[in-house]
Amino acid sequence: MRIGAQVRAGKGLVPAIAHGAEIGADVVQIFTQSPRVWKPHQYSPEVLSAYRQAQFEHPSVTSTYCHGTYLVNLASPDPELVDKSRACLRANLATANGMGADGLVLHVGSHRGQGFATALPGIVEGLVGSLDSVEVMAAVDRPCPILLENTAGTGDTIGRTLEELAEIIDACGRDPRLGICIDTQHLWASGVPFGTRAEADAVMARVEDTVGLDRLRCLHLNDSKVPLGANRDRHENIGEGSIGTEGFAALLGHPDLQGLPAILEVPGAGHGPRAEDVAAARSVWEQGVSLRG
């Protein structure tokens, strides 16, 4: 398992790699623009090329993931918000493609009371339309996939279950450019336990039976400030929340997760993941592998 972290991008994106290396991360995740504003940051082809080259040459940071802007809501009943969301997603995906990122993690949004079934056609149009709109440069050997993230189950959010994510992917014709990212805090808060081997095995069997293991491209590795089933999105440092190190070990040691990136989105001391957080994650993963023998 490759341990990663959300890091600040810095001017020109390239500093993100150094920021990740400074805390011992194998993988970095960044926002390509402010996560709470609509206006995308425009990067020149030279900046994107420089990032790809820096990533290729770096000895320890092996890959990059991007995270979609929080404002995006492909499920909204408001046509104006949907248009802005689709435009923002296209911009995020174009930058991720240009960087050679291995995935753009996306919160699908909230249906705002209209129901999942009613919102589904608009979600499909937004996802497939965005994927089709972005030109993959000759310098990049594959398109950057959109990775749908599970939610903690708050309100009318989309993706509160693996079955719901699978339904979206099915409705998109099982487009190979779609995958998922499982957030451990969101999984726990949505009421799915994984703190024992049996529970972790059940989770992975559920992944296989719904979206398929080949669609699982990364984890967001976060402890939880709230208890199992609380349906609230509240991240905590590894070992300091209600999941705890023993709970993580059972999941992270699962054979089907080995080789995947596990990206920290923890508060650290208030400014995001630190070297000690990366070390704690790596330690609990090693503990899990040892438990599986």
Sine and cosine of phi, psi and omega as CSV:
sin_phi,cos_phi,sin_psi,cos_psi,sin_omega,cos_omega
0.00,0.00,0.70,-0.71,0.01,-1.00
-0.99,-0.16,0.86,-0.52,-0.06,-1.00
-1.00,0.01,0.81,-0.59,-0.04,-1.00
-0.83,-0.56,-0.03,-1.00,-0.03,-1.00
-0.41,-0.91,0.55,-0.84,0.19,-0.98
-0.95,0.32,0.80,-0.59,-0.01,-1.00
-0.75,-0.66,0.30,-0.95,0.07,-1.00
-0.97,0.26,0.60,-0.80,-0.07,-1.00
-0.96,0.27,-0.69,0.72,-0.07,-1.00
0.99,0.16,0.26,-0.97,-0.03,-1.00
-0.90,0.44,0.81,-0.59,0.04,-1.00
0.99,0.16,0.17,0.99,0.10,-0.99
0.94,0.34,-0.67,0.74,-0.12,-0.99
-0.83,0.56,-0.59,0.81,0.01,-1.00
-0.84,0.54,-0.34,0.94,0.02,-1.00
-0.84,0.54,-0.60,0.80,-0.04,-1.00
-0.91,0.41,-0.69,0.72,0.04,-1.00
-0.91,0.42,-0.62,0.79,0.03,-1.00
-0.88,0.47,-0.64,0.77,0.05,-1.00
-0.91,0.41,-0.69,0.73,-0.01,-1.00
-0.89,0.46,-0.58,0.81,-0.02,-1.00
-0.87,0.49,-0.51,0.86,-0.02,-1.00
-0.97,-0.24,0.15,0.99,0.10,-1.00
0.99,0.11,0.31,0.95,-0.02,-1.00
-0.98,0.20,0.59,-0.81,0.10,-0.99
-1.00,0.04,-0.37,0.93,-0.10,-1.00
-0.65,-0.76,0.56,-0.83,0.10,-1.00
-0.86,-0.50,0.48,-0.88,0.15,-0.99
-0.80,-0.60,0.68,-0.73,-0.04,-1.00
-0.68,-0.73,0.34,-0.94,0.28,-0.96
-1.00,-0.03,0.72,-0.70,0.01,-1.00
-1.00,0.06,-0.10,1.00,0.11,-0.99
-0.46,-0.89,0.11,-0.99,0.09,-1.00
-0.84,0.54,0.75,-0.66,-0.08,-1.00
-0.95,0.31,-0.14,0.99,-0.09,-1.00
-0.85,-0.53,0.37,0.93,0.12,-0.99
-0.73,-0.68,0.41,-0.91,-0.06,-1.00
-0.99,0.16,-0.59,0.81,-0.16,-0.99
-0.92,0.40,0.87,-0.50,0.01,-1.00
-0.97,0.24,0.46,-0.89,0.10,-1.00
-1.00,0.08,0.75,-0.66,-0.01,-1.00
-1.00,-0.05,0.86,-0.51,0.01,-1.00
-0.94,-0.33,0.68,-0.73,0.00,-1.00
-0.96,0.29,0.37,-0.93,0.09,-1.00
-0.83,0.55,-0.52,0.86,0.01,-1.00
-0.92,0.39,-0.65,0.76,0.02,-1.00
-0.91,0.42,-0.70,0.71,0.00,-1.00
-0.91,0.42,-0.64,0.76,0.04,-1.00
-0.90,0.43,-0.65,0.76,0.02,-1.00
-0.89,0.46,-0.61,0.79,0.03,-1.00
-0.91,0.40,-0.72,0.69,0.01,-1.00
-0.85,0.53,-0.67,0.74,-0.01,-1.00
-0.92,0.40,-0.69,0.73,0.01,-1.00
-0.90,0.45,-0.64,0.77,0.04,-1.00
-0.90,0.43,-0.70,0.71,-0.01,-1.00
-0.87,0.49,-0.61,0.79,-0.11,-0.99
-1.00,0.04,-0.25,0.97,-0.13,-0.99
-0.95,0.32,0.71,-0.71,-0.10,-1.00
-0.98,0.21,-0.34,0.94,-0.10,-0.99
-0.81,-0.59,-0.54,0.84,0.04,-1.00
-1.00,0.05,0.95,-0.31,-0.23,-0.97
-1.00,-0.05,-0.34,0.94,0.00,-1.00
-0.33,-0.95,0.27,-0.96,-0.05,-1.00
-0.80,-0.59,0.66,-0.75,0.17,-0.99
-0.86,-0.52,0.51,-0.86,0.08,-1.00
-0.93,-0.38,0.39,-0.92,0.03,-1.00
-0.86,-0.51,0.75,-0.66,0.00,-1.00
-0.92,0.40,0.43,-0.90,0.01,-1.00
-0.87,0.49,0.68,-0.73,-0.06,-1.00
-0.89,0.46,-0.44,0.90,-0.06,-1.00
-0.94,0.33,-0.35,0.94,-0.05,-1.00
-0.86,0.50,0.78,-0.63,0.08,-1.00
-0.63,-0.77,1.00,-0.05,-0.02,-1.00
-0.96,0.29,-0.22,0.98,-0.07,-1.00
-0.99,-0.17,0.03,1.00,-0.11,-0.99
-0.91,0.41,0.59,-0.81,0.12,-0.99
-0.98,0.17,-0.09,1.00,-0.03,-1.00
-1.00,0.02,0.93,-0.38,-0.06,-1.00
-0.85,0.53,-0.60,0.80,0.01,-1.00
-0.91,0.42,-0.67,0.74,0.02,-1.00
-0.92,0.39,-0.61,0.79,0.04,-1.00
-0.89,0.46,-0.71,0.71,0.01,-1.00
-0.87,0.50,-0.70,0.72,0.01,-1.00
-0.91,0.40,-0.61,0.79,0.00,-1.00
-0.91,0.41,-0.70,0.72,0.00,-1.00
-0.91,0.42,-0.66,0.75,0.02,-1.00
-0.90,0.44,-0.65,0.76,0.01,-1.00
-0.92,0.40,-0.67,0.74,0.02,-1.00
-0.89,0.46,-0.68,0.73,0.03,-1.00
-0.86,0.51,-0.66,0.75,0.00,-1.00
-0.92,0.40,-0.70,0.71,0.04,-1.00
-0.86,0.50,-0.69,0.72,-0.05,-1.00
-0.94,0.35,-0.60,0.80,0.04,-1.00
-0.88,0.47,-0.67,0.74,0.02,-1.00
-0.92,0.38,-0.69,0.72,0.01,-1.00
-0.87,0.50,-0.67,0.75,0.07,-1.00
-0.88,0.48,-0.72,0.69,-0.03,-1.00
-0.89,0.45,-0.50,0.87,0.04,-1.00
-0.98,0.20,-0.27,0.96,-0.12,-0.99
0.98,0.22,0.46,0.89,-0.03,-1.00
-0.91,0.41,0.45,-0.89,-0.01,-1.00
-1.00,0.04,-0.08,1.00,0.05,-1.00
0.04,-1.00,0.52,-0.86,0.16,-0.99
-0.92,-0.39,0.95,-0.33,-0.02,-1.00
-0.98,0.19,0.71,-0.70,-0.12,-0.99
-0.71,-0.70,0.73,-0.68,0.27,-0.96
-1.00,0.08,0.88,-0.48,-0.10,-1.00
-0.89,0.45,-0.63,0.78,0.03,-1.00
0.80,-0.61,-0.36,-0.93,-0.06,-1.00
-0.77,-0.64,0.67,-0.74,-0.01,-1.00
-0.99,0.15,-0.11,0.99,0.10,-0.99
0.80,0.60,0.64,0.77,0.13,-0.99
1.00,-0.07,-0.17,0.99,-0.03,-1.00
-0.99,0.16,-0.23,0.97,0.02,-1.00
1.00,-0.09,0.51,-0.86,-0.05,-1.00
-0.88,0.48,-0.72,0.69,-0.07,-1.00
-0.88,0.48,-0.62,0.78,0.01,-1.00
-0.93,0.36,-0.60,0.80,-0.05,-1.00
-0.98,0.21,-0.37,0.93,-0.17,-0.99
-0.84,0.55,-0.73,0.68,-0.02,-1.00
-0.85,0.52,-0.62,0.79,0.04,-1.00
-0.93,0.37,-0.59,0.81,0.06,-1.00
-0.89,0.45,-0.72,0.69,0.00,-1.00
-0.87,0.49,-0.72,0.69,-0.01,-1.00
-0.88,0.48,-0.65,0.76,0.00,-1.00
-0.92,0.40,-0.66,0.75,-0.03,-1.00
-0.95,0.32,-0.81,0.58,-0.06,-1.00
-0.92,0.40,-0.64,0.77,0.03,-1.00
-0.88,0.48,-0.64,0.77,0.03,-1.00
-0.92,0.39,-0.71,0.70,0.01,-1.00
-0.87,0.49,-0.64,0.77,-0.02,-1.00
-0.97,0.26,-0.38,0.92,-0.10,-0.99
-0.99,0.14,-0.32,0.95,-0.14,-0.99
-1.00,-0.09,0.84,-0.54,0.03,-1.00
-0.99,0.16,0.79,-0.61,0.03,-1.00
-1.00,0.04,0.86,-0.51,-0.06,-1.00
-0.93,0.36,0.44,-0.90,0.00,-1.00
-0.88,0.48,-0.47,0.89,-0.03,-1.00
-0.96,0.27,-0.23,0.97,-0.01,-1.00
-0.95,-0.32,0.82,-0.58,-0.16,-0.99
-0.99,0.14,-0.10,1.00,0.00,-1.00
-0.38,-0.92,0.46,-0.89,0.05,-1.00
-0.95,0.31,0.55,-0.84,0.07,-1.00
-0.96,0.27,0.83,-0.55,0.01,-1.00
-0.97,0.23,0.42,-0.91,0.21,-0.98
-1.00,-0.02,0.79,-0.61,-0.04,-1.00
-0.94,-0.34,0.94,-0.34,-0.03,-1.00
-0.97,0.25,0.78,-0.63,-0.06,-1.00
-0.99,-0.16,0.68,-0.74,0.10,-0.99
-0.93,0.36,0.40,-0.92,-0.03,-1.00
-0.90,-0.43,0.19,-0.98,0.01,-1.00
-0.98,0.19,-0.10,1.00,0.06,-1.00
1.00,-0.02,0.28,0.96,0.00,-1.00
-0.96,0.27,0.71,-0.70,0.13,-0.99
0.83,0.56,-0.76,-0.65,-0.06,-1.00
-0.97,-0.25,0.45,0.89,-0.06,-1.00
-0.90,0.43,0.54,-0.84,0.03,-1.00
-1.00,-0.05,0.68,-0.74,0.03,-1.00
0.99,-0.14,0.45,0.90,-0.02,-1.00
-0.97,0.25,-0.24,0.97,0.08,-1.00
-0.69,-0.72,0.36,-0.93,0.09,-1.00
-0.90,0.43,-0.55,0.83,0.02,-1.00
-0.89,0.45,-0.60,0.80,0.02,-1.00
-0.93,0.37,-0.66,0.75,0.07,-1.00
-0.89,0.45,-0.64,0.77,0.02,-1.00
-0.90,0.44,-0.61,0.79,0.00,-1.00
-0.91,0.42,-0.61,0.79,0.05,-1.00
-0.89,0.45,-0.74,0.67,-0.03,-1.00
-0.89,0.45,-0.65,0.76,0.04,-1.00
-0.88,0.47,-0.68,0.74,-0.02,-1.00
-0.92,0.39,-0.38,0.92,0.07,-1.00
-1.00,0.04,0.25,0.97,0.02,-1.00
0.95,0.31,0.40,0.92,-0.05,-1.00
0.79,0.61,0.71,0.70,0.02,-1.00
-0.81,0.59,0.79,-0.61,-0.03,-1.00
-0.92,0.40,-0.19,0.98,0.02,-1.00
-1.00,0.05,0.15,0.99,0.05,-1.00
-0.91,-0.42,0.68,-0.73,0.09,-1.00
-0.60,-0.80,-0.21,-0.98,0.04,-1.00
-0.74,-0.67,0.39,-0.92,0.17,-0.99
-0.83,-0.55,0.83,-0.56,0.05,-1.00
-0.99,-0.11,0.85,-0.52,0.08,-1.00
-1.00,-0.06,0.85,-0.53,-0.09,-1.00
-0.92,0.40,-0.61,0.80,0.02,-1.00
-0.92,0.40,-0.68,0.74,0.01,-1.00
-0.90,0.43,-0.64,0.77,0.02,-1.00
-0.87,0.49,-0.74,0.67,0.00,-1.00
-0.89,0.45,-0.74,0.67,-0.03,-1.00
-0.92,0.40,-0.44,0.90,0.03,-1.00
-0.99,0.16,-0.02,1.00,0.11,-0.99
0.99,-0.17,0.27,0.96,-0.01,-1.00
-0.97,-0.24,0.94,-0.33,0.00,-1.00
-0.99,0.16,0.49,-0.87,0.08,-1.00
-0.53,-0.85,0.42,0.91,-0.12,-0.99
-0.99,0.12,-0.08,1.00,0.10,-1.00
-0.83,-0.56,0.26,-0.97,0.02,-1.00
-0.86,0.52,-0.67,0.74,-0.01,-1.00
-0.90,0.44,-0.67,0.74,0.01,-1.00
-0.92,0.38,-0.67,0.74,0.03,-1.00
-0.90,0.44,-0.65,0.76,0.04,-1.00
-0.89,0.47,-0.62,0.79,0.01,-1.00
-0.92,0.40,-0.63,0.78,0.04,-1.00
-0.88,0.47,-0.73,0.68,-0.04,-1.00
-0.93,0.36,-0.54,0.84,0.09,-1.00
-0.91,0.41,-0.59,0.81,0.02,-1.00
-0.93,0.37,-0.63,0.78,0.08,-1.00
-0.86,0.51,-0.74,0.67,-0.03,-1.00
-0.88,0.47,-0.62,0.79,-0.08,-1.00
-0.98,0.18,-0.28,0.96,-0.06,-1.00
-0.96,-0.28,-0.99,0.13,-0.05,-1.00
-0.99,0.15,-0.46,0.89,-0.10,-1.00
0.99,-0.12,0.67,-0.74,-0.06,-1.00
-0.88,0.47,-0.49,0.87,-0.01,-1.00
-0.93,0.37,-0.31,0.95,0.01,-1.00
-1.00,0.07,-0.27,0.96,-0.01,-1.00
-0.99,0.17,0.95,-0.30,-0.13,-0.99
-0.97,-0.26,-0.38,0.92,0.04,-1.00
-0.28,-0.96,0.26,-0.96,0.11,-0.99
-0.91,-0.42,0.52,-0.86,0.30,-0.95
-0.98,-0.21,0.89,-0.46,-0.16,-0.99
-0.99,-0.17,0.98,-0.20,-0.07,-1.00
-0.64,-0.77,0.70,-0.71,0.17,-0.99
-0.98,0.20,0.09,-1.00,-0.14,-0.99
-0.83,-0.55,0.76,-0.65,0.09,-1.00
-0.97,0.24,-0.25,0.97,-0.06,-1.00
-0.88,-0.47,0.35,-0.94,-0.05,-1.00
-0.97,0.25,0.20,-0.98,0.06,-1.00
-0.79,0.62,0.79,-0.62,0.06,-1.00
0.99,0.16,0.20,0.98,-0.06,-1.00
-0.97,0.25,-0.25,0.97,0.02,-1.00
0.84,0.55,0.64,0.77,0.06,-1.00
-0.72,-0.69,0.63,-0.77,-0.05,-1.00
-1.00,-0.01,1.00,-0.07,-0.05,-1.00
-0.65,-0.76,0.98,-0.21,-0.07,-1.00
-0.99,0.13,0.51,-0.86,0.06,-1.00
-0.66,-0.75,0.36,-0.93,0.05,-1.00
-0.89,0.45,0.50,-0.87,-0.05,-1.00
-0.86,0.50,0.78,-0.63,0.01,-1.00
1.00,0.06,-0.07,1.00,-0.04,-1.00
-0.93,-0.36,0.10,0.99,-0.04,-1.00
-0.85,-0.52,-0.27,-0.96,-0.11,-0.99
-0.97,0.23,-0.25,0.97,0.07,-1.00
-0.98,0.21,-0.79,0.61,0.05,-1.00
0.98,0.22,0.26,-0.97,-0.09,-1.00
-0.91,0.41,-0.61,0.79,0.00,-1.00
-0.92,0.40,-0.61,0.79,0.05,-1.00
-0.90,0.44,-0.66,0.75,0.03,-1.00
-0.92,0.38,-0.63,0.78,-0.09,-1.00
-0.85,0.53,-0.66,0.75,-0.03,-1.00
-0.87,0.49,-0.62,0.78,-0.01,-1.00
-0.98,0.17,-0.75,0.66,-0.14,-0.99
-0.93,0.37,-0.36,0.93,0.05,-1.00
-0.99,0.12,-0.05,1.00,-0.07,-1.00
-0.89,0.45,0.72,-0.70,-0.06,-1.00
-0.84,0.55,-0.54,0.84,-0.05,-1.00
-0.96,0.29,-0.19,0.98,-0.02,-1.00
-0.99,-0.17,-0.13,0.99,-0.06,-1.00
-0.93,0.37,0.72,-0.69,-0.04,-1.00
0.99,-0.11,-0.31,0.95,0.01,-1.00
-0.97,0.25,0.47,-0.88,0.17,-0.99
-0.98,0.21,0.68,-0.74,0.08,-1.00
-0.86,-0.51,0.95,-0.32,-0.21,-0.98
-0.97,-0.23,0.83,-0.55,0.01,-1.00
-0.98,0.21,0.74,-0.67,0.15,-0.99
-0.81,-0.59,0.75,0.66,-0.11,-0.99
-1.00,-0.10,0.34,-0.94,-0.05,-1.00
-0.95,0.31,-0.35,0.94,-0.10,-0.99
0.87,0.50,-0.78,-0.63,0.07,-1.00
-0.99,-0.13,0.23,0.97,0.00,-1.00
0.83,-0.56,-0.17,0.99,-0.05,-1.00
-0.80,-0.60,0.42,0.91,0.06,-1.00
0.99,-0.14,-0.01,-1.00,-0.10,-0.99
-0.85,0.53,0.64,-0.77,0.04,-1.00
-0.91,-0.42,0.09,-1.00,0.03,-1.00
-0.86,0.51,-0.62,0.78,-0.01,-1.00
-0.93,0.37,-0.48,0.88,0.06,-1.00
-0.95,0.32,-0.65,0.76,0.06,-1.00
-0.89,0.45,-0.68,0.74,0.01,-1.00
-0.90,0.44,-0.63,0.77,0.01,-1.00
-0.91,0.42,-0.65,0.76,0.02,-1.00
-0.91,0.42,-0.68,0.73,0.00,-1.00
-0.90,0.43,-0.61,0.79,0.00,-1.00
-0.91,0.42,-0.68,0.73,-0.04,-1.00
-0.95,0.31,-0.52,0.85,0.11,-0.99
-0.90,0.43,-0.72,0.69,0.01,-1.00
-0.88,0.48,-0.61,0.79,0.07,-1.00
-0.89,0.46,-0.66,0.75,0.02,-1.00
-0.90,0.43,-0.68,0.74,0.02,-1.00
-0.88,0.47,-0.65,0.76,0.02,-1.00
-0.90,0.43,-0.63,0.78,0.01,-1.00
-0.89,0.46,-0.57,0.82,-0.03,-1.00
-0.98,0.19,-0.27,0.96,0.09,-1.00
0.91,0.41,0.00,0.00,0.00,0.00
